[in-house]
């Protein structure tokens, strides 16, 4: 892999993947919609930015270059939070955009298409998640991700491209959405608020974004055609334990209100990735502890808060 394309390049995984690929000397084309987050992408001789929203992928043509791209990472997805996750029309649009991404990848000369799936494709499972774990998605988001994974596999095969689908668990890190559990908790603690949670008994698996990016980079080189890879840390502990670690790093004396929020009727109580397949095929294992990942994420949010205060003055 010498040249790669990324959609969803402004999120936690996308930004980490840009850094990972550039550090490995790989040229990157970031396809992004117009907005503040796109303006915040780094300036680097190996990074090109082209404005292209998901709805514009179908019209994307070969860029003004004689060299084809190699790997297309489709990370972008609309409606990942709140009520939008169960909006049928919006999620159906995402499936179409994923198919548009495959055709765009073909026009750009790519030999490999890597799509970002989700643990939501599995639904509620008590054991570790493997490539062959049965899928019973309960949200529109999970249903659409599952459909997109299968349909893009067919489309990529018809285009003569390798296809790899990565079912991503809970990834956190710099540039994450401020509404995510980790980021929203960090911000509440930084602002002196008392966060409220469920009882926190869920057994959870968190992965730092740079580790996720390294996995995706290796999959671009060594992933098997047609493979599905669950992607997490492979470490599981009660959610309450993670949140207490986070609290101790940000604001040790602030109380956390566990049990203040009831579990949802479809609450996932066990989430852990089996890394056997991805480790066997790529040699990848995560290297960042949750403590270290949270410290780096907190440091990034502290910088954002300072920038925001300076801009307001």
C-alpha positions as semicolon CSV with decimal commas, in nm:
position;residue;x (nm);y (nm);z (nm)
1;X;0,000;0,000;0,000
2;X;0,146;0,331;-0,115
3;X;-0,167;0,546;-0,154
4;X;-0,492;0,532;0,041
5;X;-0,832;0,703;0,041
6;X;-1,030;0,770;0,360
7;X;-1,390;0,878;0,414
8;X;-1,481;0,980;0,768
9;X;-1,132;1,121;0,803
10;X;-1,225;1,382;1,065
11;X;-1,339;1,140;1,338
12;X;-1,131;0,975;1,608
13;X;-1,041;0,672;1,395
14;X;-1,002;0,869;1,074
15;X;-0,762;1,124;1,222
16;X;-0,558;0,849;1,387
17;X;-0,549;0,657;1,059
18;X;-0,425;0,964;0,871
19;X;-0,140;1,000;1,123
20;X;-0,059;0,628;1,108
21;X;-0,047;0,612;0,730
22;X;0,151;0,933;0,689
23;X;0,408;0,817;0,943
24;X;0,449;0,505;0,729
25;X;0,510;0,717;0,419
26;X;0,171;0,643;0,265
27;X;0,001;0,914;0,060
28;X;-0,355;0,988;0,180
29;X;-0,658;1,138;0,010
30;X;-0,920;1,247;0,266
31;X;-1,274;1,278;0,133
32;X;-1,463;1,512;0,368
33;X;-1,772;1,728;0,372
34;X;-1,717;2,099;0,421
35;X;-1,702;2,215;0,780
36;X;-1,491;2,311;1,078
37;X;-1,358;1,962;1,139
38;X;-1,229;1,940;0,782
39;X;-1,050;2,273;0,828
40;X;-0,875;2,125;1,132
41;X;-0,710;1,844;0,936
42;X;-0,329;1,866;0,946
43;X;-0,119;2,013;0,669
44;X;0,125;1,759;0,528
45;X;0,282;1,693;0,190
46;X;0,140;1,338;0,193
47;X;-0,216;1,450;0,272
48;X;-0,462;1,577;0,011
49;X;-0,813;1,689;0,102
50;X;-1,111;1,685;-0,133
51;X;-1,455;1,807;-0,035
52;X;-1,694;1,520;-0,091
53;X;-1,996;1,447;0,127
54;X;-2,140;1,095;0,139
55;X;-2,415;1,200;-0,100
56;X;-2,149;1,314;-0,349
57;X;-1,954;0,987;-0,365
58;X;-2,153;0,867;-0,664
59;X;-2,024;1,163;-0,865
60;X;-1,662;1,134;-0,752
61;X;-1,434;1,075;-1,048
62;X;-1,072;0,981;-1,089
63;X;-0,860;1,254;-0,929
64;X;-0,617;1,458;-1,131
65;X;-0,330;1,215;-1,094
66;X;-0,167;0,951;-1,308
67;X;-0,118;0,715;-1,015
68;X;-0,403;0,495;-0,893
69;X;-0,482;0,460;-0,525
70;X;-0,446;0,124;-0,352
71;X;-0,678;0,099;-0,050
72;X;-1,012;0,269;0,014
73;X;-1,114;0,304;0,382
74;X;-1,485;0,377;0,415
75;X;-1,530;0,505;0,772
76;X;-1,799;0,771;0,717
77;X;-2,157;0,707;0,827
78;X;-2,451;0,937;0,897
79;X;-2,681;0,895;1,196
80;X;-2,458;0,726;1,453
81;X;-2,613;0,886;1,763
82;X;-2,951;0,921;1,929
83;X;-3,278;0,878;1,743
84;X;-3,099;0,885;1,407
85;X;-2,974;0,532;1,471
86;X;-3,328;0,405;1,419
87;X;-3,421;0,631;1,128
88;X;-3,495;0,379;0,848
89;X;-3,461;0,626;0,561
90;X;-3,132;0,767;0,688
91;X;-2,983;0,425;0,750
92;X;-3,093;0,303;0,406
93;X;-2,915;0,605;0,259
94;X;-2,599;0,490;0,438
95;X;-2,619;0,154;0,262
96;X;-2,642;0,329;-0,075
97;X;-2,349;0,555;0,015
98;X;-2,140;0,249;0,107
99;X;-2,212;0,100;-0,236
100;X;-2,127;0,436;-0,394
101;X;-1,796;0,420;-0,205
102;X;-1,713;0,084;-0,364
103;X;-1,768;0,225;-0,713
104;X;-1,568;0,536;-0,624
105;X;-1,287;0,310;-0,504
106;X;-1,290;0,132;-0,840
107;X;-1,273;0,463;-1,028
108;X;-0,976;0,567;-0,814
109;X;-0,795;0,246;-0,906
110;X;-0,808;0,079;-0,562
111;X;-0,746;-0,293;-0,527
112;X;-0,884;-0,314;-0,171
113;X;-1,200;-0,184;-0,002
114;X;-1,210;-0,176;0,379
115;X;-1,541;-0,089;0,542
116;X;-1,612;0,011;0,901
117;X;-1,876;-0,216;1,046
118;X;-1,995;-0,218;1,407
119;X;-2,049;-0,441;1,706
120;X;-2,414;-0,335;1,671
121;X;-2,435;-0,591;1,390
122;X;-2,420;-0,868;1,651
123;X;-2,693;-0,741;1,883
124;X;-2,679;-0,878;2,238
125;X;-2,421;-1,154;2,279
126;X;-2,293;-1,309;2,601
127;X;-1,958;-1,439;2,473
128;X;-1,667;-1,286;2,286
129;X;-1,734;-1,160;1,935
130;X;-1,571;-1,361;1,657
131;X;-1,601;-1,336;1,276
132;X;-1,851;-1,624;1,286
133;X;-2,062;-1,510;1,583
134;X;-2,429;-1,503;1,468
135;X;-2,564;-1,155;1,396
136;X;-2,895;-1,034;1,539
137;X;-2,887;-0,652;1,514
138;X;-3,162;-0,473;1,704
139;X;-3,106;-0,111;1,597
140;X;-3,155;0,035;1,252
141;X;-2,789;0,134;1,266
142;X;-2,678;-0,225;1,327
143;X;-2,913;-0,358;1,059
144;X;-2,778;-0,111;0,804
145;X;-2,416;-0,186;0,891
146;X;-2,481;-0,559;0,849
147;X;-2,649;-0,503;0,512
148;X;-2,373;-0,268;0,398
149;X;-2,108;-0,523;0,487
150;X;-2,269;-0,796;0,277
151;X;-2,366;-0,579;-0,016
152;X;-2,030;-0,401;-0,045
153;X;-1,865;-0,743;-0,042
154;X;-2,070;-0,840;-0,347
155;X;-2,001;-0,507;-0,516
156;X;-1,627;-0,520;-0,447
157;X;-1,606;-0,874;-0,583
158;X;-1,783;-0,764;-0,900
159;X;-1,527;-0,484;-0,932
160;X;-1,233;-0,722;-0,881
161;X;-1,136;-0,568;-0,545
162;X;-1,047;-0,728;-0,215
163;X;-1,310;-0,669;0,052
164;X;-1,249;-0,649;0,427
165;X;-1,518;-0,566;0,684
166;X;-1,415;-0,452;1,033
167;X;-1,675;-0,470;1,311
168;X;-1,550;-0,199;1,542
169;X;-1,630;-0,198;1,913
170;X;-1,597;0,105;2,144
171;X;-1,312;0,324;2,019
172;X;-1,214;0,644;2,202
173;X;-0,941;0,903;2,164
174;X;-0,862;1,256;2,041
175;X;-1,107;1,403;1,786
176;X;-1,388;1,181;1,913
177;X;-1,749;1,298;1,906
178;X;-1,819;1,504;2,219
179;X;-2,140;1,303;2,269
180;X;-1,961;0,970;2,309
181;X;-1,957;0,817;2,657
182;X;-1,586;0,875;2,715
183;X;-1,569;1,228;2,573
184;X;-1,893;1,350;2,730
185;X;-1,779;1,220;3,070
186;X;-1,442;1,390;3,034
187;X;-1,607;1,721;2,947
188;X;-1,857;1,700;3,234
189;X;-1,575;1,634;3,481
190;X;-1,363;1,915;3,336
191;X;-1,656;2,155;3,381
192;X;-1,716;2,050;3,741
193;X;-2,036;1,858;3,675
194;X;-2,139;1,529;3,836
195;X;-2,194;1,267;3,562
196;X;-2,482;1,021;3,591
197;X;-2,471;0,663;3,464
198;X;-2,643;0,327;3,478
199;X;-2,518;0,085;3,743
200;X;-2,216;0,027;3,517
201;X;-2,231;-0,352;3,539
202;X;-2,187;-0,394;3,164
203;X;-1,871;-0,584;3,073
204;X;-1,704;-0,364;2,815
205;X;-1,417;-0,349;2,570
206;X;-1,256;-0,012;2,490
207;X;-0,988;0,044;2,224
208;X;-0,768;0,352;2,184
209;X;-0,800;0,517;1,843
210;X;-0,431;0,495;1,748
211;X;-0,436;0,120;1,813
212;X;-0,745;0,096;1,592
213;X;-0,565;0,293;1,320
214;X;-0,264;0,063;1,332
215;X;-0,497;-0,236;1,292
216;X;-0,664;-0,080;0,988
217;X;-0,327;0,002;0,835
218;X;-0,212;-0,358;0,874
219;X;-0,539;-0,488;0,733
220;X;-0,474;-0,279;0,423
221;X;-0,151;-0,470;0,378
222;X;-0,231;-0,817;0,509
223;X;-0,606;-0,858;0,561
224;X;-0,771;-1,152;0,385
225;X;-1,020;-1,096;0,106
226;X;-1,376;-1,153;0,223
227;X;-1,278;-1,154;0,590
228;X;-1,472;-1,004;0,879
229;X;-1,267;-0,884;1,176
230;X;-1,406;-0,779;1,516
231;X;-1,187;-0,493;1,639
232;X;-1,148;-0,413;2,007
233;X;-0,886;-0,441;2,279
234;X;-0,978;-0,796;2,373
235;X;-0,983;-0,682;2,737
236;X;-1,312;-0,677;2,924
237;X;-1,403;-0,526;3,261
238;X;-1,713;-0,366;3,417
239;X;-1,799;-0,028;3,267
240;X;-1,801;0,116;3,619
241;X;-1,432;0,033;3,656
242;X;-1,346;0,219;3,334
243;X;-1,542;0,524;3,442
244;X;-1,373;0,531;3,784
245;X;-1,032;0,519;3,616
246;X;-1,138;0,807;3,391
247;X;-1,269;1,005;3,690
248;X;-0,947;0,953;3,885
249;X;-0,745;1,095;3,596
250;X;-0,965;1,399;3,528
251;X;-1,113;1,496;3,866
252;X;-1,038;1,249;4,147
253;X;-1,267;1,410;4,406
254;X;-1,580;1,435;4,191
255;X;-1,847;1,173;4,274
256;X;-2,002;0,963;4,001
257;X;-2,372;0,879;4,026
258;X;-2,405;0,514;3,931
259;X;-2,758;0,379;3,901
260;X;-2,911;0,721;3,830
261;X;-3,001;0,613;3,476
262;X;-3,195;0,290;3,412
263;X;-3,073;0,034;3,161
264;X;-3,244;0,055;2,824
265;X;-3,462;-0,238;2,722
266;X;-3,204;-0,345;2,463
267;X;-2,893;-0,273;2,674
268;X;-2,587;-0,469;2,560
269;X;-2,436;-0,618;2,877
270;X;-2,131;-0,794;2,733
271;X;-1,895;-0,659;2,469
272;X;-1,556;-0,812;2,397
273;X;-1,368;-0,874;2,073
274;X;-1,195;-1,203;2,003
275;X;-0,870;-1,093;1,838
276;X;-0,761;-1,438;1,720
277;X;-0,834;-1,378;1,352
278;X;-0,688;-1,030;1,317
279;X;-0,376;-1,121;1,515
280;X;-0,320;-1,435;1,309
281;X;-0,359;-1,253;0,977
282;X;-0,177;-0,927;1,055
283;X;0,024;-0,973;1,375
284;X;-0,165;-0,682;1,533
285;X;-0,229;-0,653;1,904
286;X;-0,322;-0,334;2,095
287;X;-0,042;-0,166;2,287
288;X;-0,212;0,128;2,464
289;X;-0,355;0,071;2,812
290;X;-0,687;0,232;2,899
291;X;-0,513;0,457;3,154
292;X;-0,262;0,584;2,899
293;X;-0,525;0,625;2,628
294;X;-0,747;0,826;2,862
295;X;-0,455;1,049;2,966
296;X;-0,386;1,130;2,601
297;X;-0,755;1,188;2,529
298;X;-0,794;1,415;2,832
299;X;-0,485;1,613;2,730
300;X;-0,637;1,667;2,385
301;X;-0,968;1,786;2,529
302;X;-0,785;2,025;2,762
303;X;-0,616;2,180;2,459
304;X;-0,954;2,214;2,285
305;X;-1,097;2,389;2,590
306;X;-0,809;2,639;2,590
307;X;-0,853;2,706;2,221
308;X;-1,227;2,759;2,272
309;X;-1,166;3,005;2,557
310;X;-0,913;3,199;2,350
311;X;-1,154;3,221;2,057
312;X;-1,433;3,344;2,282
313;X;-1,215;3,626;2,409
